[in-house]
Amino acid sequence: MDLLAEQFPFSKTALTGKHALVFGASKGIGAATAKMMAMAGADVTLCARNKAALRQVVDEISAFATGVITMRSVDLENLLSVEATVKELLDSRGPVHILVNNSGGPPGGPLLDNVIDDFAAPFRRHLHAAHQITKLVVPVMEAEGYGRIIQIISTSVKEPIPNLGLSNTLRGAMASWAKSLSRELPPCITINNVLPGFTDTERLGSLAKSINEKTGKSIDTIHAGWMGQVPIERLVDPLETAAAITYLALPIAGAIRGISLAVDGGRLRGI
């Protein structure tokens, strides 16, 4: 919160009058994005499964927000519940102008360790839910003359990450889905992806623990190996990623469409 207050990079009215719907908003990059957009004046609806964690983030945001801040508890693997929640939200809160599709990744491990059934829940939680939500909000965005759809996925879209076979497959599908939609959406709606690198989140801690259990490497050794790949030699702060996401949501970003933007401290080696 101190970093947000001290280094907030946008006008505090940049998103006034816009309603942002942020999924996976109870922690990590999702929570940071909800805070950043609220600081920019947006009305924000935070969504995640964990009601208690969501309530804590909503309380933090409500202390400084000028817009309306609300929450909805929803399990993205339950597509009927997702549809009902979004429809209710549109009825009760009005148009959604900004959609942030975000959810935690599947467990790590080699791809060939997975059986076919392992793909079902992650694809439902990410690709299927994002598609369903997008279909519901696009007509409203078009009617409003303004829409921004942003996926928080992974640098594995460009360079698959070892020991994350299922996640790599899923993230690639999400990026291809978004690029395809970028050619189909109305001119007033943009869709883009943000690709986080090694970010200081609970998810990264869980991944380090999983690698430790499977390989016996110490957590310090795992972290050192990650930092050896990153020119900035540190983890990315979630608010740094949230700033990129918020920029893509602004009116001035209307010409940015169909890209996958890495916020990874320079880890990716490709141009």
N, C-alpha and C positions, 0 to 999 in steps of 0.2 A: 504493500500500500504506500509506503514512503517513496519508493521509486516512481510509482504512478503519479503521486502528488508533485514530486520534485521535477520530474522530467516529462510530464505529459506533453506530447508533441503536436496536439491539434487544438483548434478552437473549441471552447466548451459549448458552443452552439452548432458545431459542424454537422451533427446528426439530429438536431432538434426537429421534432415532428416526424421522425422515422421510428418505426417499430422493428426491433431486432429480435429474432427468435434464435436462441443459442442452445444447441444440444451439448450434452456432456459438460454442463456448466457448473457442476458441483465441486470441481477441483481442476488443477493443472491449467493447461492452455485454455480450456473452455471457460473456466472461472475468470481467468485473466482477461479474456476477450469480453466477457459480459461487463467486467469492471471498466475496461477501456471505453467501450461503447457508451456505457452509462455516463462516464465522465465527459464524453463528447455530446451529451444532451439527449441521447436516444431513450425512448421507452424500451425496456428490455424484458423479455420473458425468458427465464432460465429453465431448462429442462434437464432432468436426469432421473435415475431410479431412486437415489438415496434422499429421502425427504429431509432428514435431519441435516445432512451436509448442504443441501440446497438452501435450507432456511438460514443457515449460518452465513452463506455467501450473500443471500438476499439482504440480510440484516446489515452486513458490511457495506453493501452498495447503497442501501437506502439512507445511510448516514450522510452521503454526499451527493446523491443523484438529484437532478432536477426533473427528470422524466419519471414515468410510472414504471415501477419495478414489480414484477410478479413472477410466480413460479408454477410449474406443472411437473408432477412426478409421472414419469412414463418409462416403460421398458421398451427399448427399440426393437427387441426381438419379438414383441407382440404387435404384429402389424395392425390388427384390428384396434388395439388400444391406441396405437400411434395415429391412425386415421381419425378415431373419435376425438382424441385430444386436440389435434390440429383443427378439426372442424369446429369444436367447441370454442377454441381460442379465437378463431376468425369471427365467430358469432358474438363472443363476449367482449373481445378487445379490439376488433376491427382489423384493418389490413396489416399484413406483414410486408415490410419493405426489404428486410435483410434476413437472410437465412444462413445460419452457420451449421453445417452438417459435421458432427464430430462425435466420436465414440471410441472407447478403449479398444486396443488391438487384441487379437487372439493370442493364446500362449505361444511361446517360442518352441523351437525344435526343428530338426531337419524335415524337409517337405515329405520325403518318402516314409517318415514315421506316421504320417496322417492317413487315415482311412477316409473314404468318401463322405461319411456322415460328419466328419470333423469340419467340413466346409460349410455345412448348412447354417448353423447359428451365426457365425461371423458374417457370412454374406447377407443374412437376413438383417442383422444389426446395422451393417454399414450400407451396402449397395441397395438392398431392397427398401430399407427404411428411407434412405435419402431420396430414392426415386419416388416413393409414395408421397413423401412430404413435399417434394418439389412439384409434383403434379397438382397438389392441392393449392400451393401458394402462387404458382405462376399466373393463373388467370387473374388473381387479385393484384399481383404486381403489375401486370399489363394494364389493368383498369386504372391503377394509380399512376401509371407512366414512369415507374421507378422500381427497379429490383436489383438486388445484389445477392448472389448465391456463392458461398465460399465453403470449400471442403478443407478440413484439417486432416491431412493424410500423412505422408512420410517421404523422406528422401529415397526410400527404397523404390519409388516410382522410377527414378533415374539410375540408381545403382542398388541392386538387391543386397540386403544385409544378411551376412551369414547367420545361420541358426534361427532365422525368422521366415521360414519358407512359406507357411500359410499366410502370414501377414503380408509378405512381399506380393504374393499372388493377388490377394484381396485389394491392396492399395493400387496395384497396377490396373485392376478392373475399374476402380473408382476414378482414376485419372482418365482412362479411356472413355468412360461414361460421360464425364464432365466435358471433355474435348468434343465429343459428338454433340452434346447438347449446345455447346457454344455456337454451333453452326445452325441450330434450329430455333433458339429462343428469340422472342421479339427484340427489336433493337434497343429498347429501354431497359433490358435485363441483361446483366453480365453474369458469367459464371467462371470462377477461377479456383485453383487449388493452392494451398500453402503447405509446404513440405518441411515440417520441423526436423531438426537434427537432434543431437544429444542435448536434451532440455532438462532442466532441474525440476522434474516432476516425480510424483509417486510411481508412475508407470515405469520410468527409467530405473528406479530403485527396485521394483519388482523384477525387471528384466535382469538386473545385476544379480539378484538373489537366485534367480532361476539358472543363470550361467554358473554361478558358484556351486549350486547343488549338482549340476550335471558334469562339471569339469573339475571341480576341486580347487579352481583358482580362487584366490582371495578377492574380496570386494575391492580392495585397494589396487590389486593388479588389474582387475577388470576396468576400473575407472581410469587407471593410467594408460591402458591400451586404447581406450576411447579418446582420451585427451591427446594422445600421440597422433591422432588422425585429424585434429581440429586446429587450424592455424591460430585461432584466438586463445587456445590453451585453457579453456574454461567451458562450463556448461552454459547454454543459452538460458537467460531468464524468461519465464513464460510471458512476461509483459512485453519483451522484445518481439516475440512472435505475435502477440496480440496487437501490437502497433501495426505490423504488416497487414494483418487481417482487417483491422479497422480502416486502414488507408484504402484497401480494396472496396470497402463499403461506402466510401465517400462519393458524392456527386462528381468530383474532379477525376475520379478513377474510371469514368465511363468508357474510356477507350481501351482499357485493359480487359481483355476477354480471352478466355481459353488458355491461360498460362498456368504453369506449375512453378511457383516461386519458392525457392529454398531459403529457409532461415536456419542455417546450420553452422554458422561460424566458419564457413569455407571448407567444410569436410568434403563435399563433392569435388571430384577431380575433373569432370567434364566441363566443357565450355557451355 
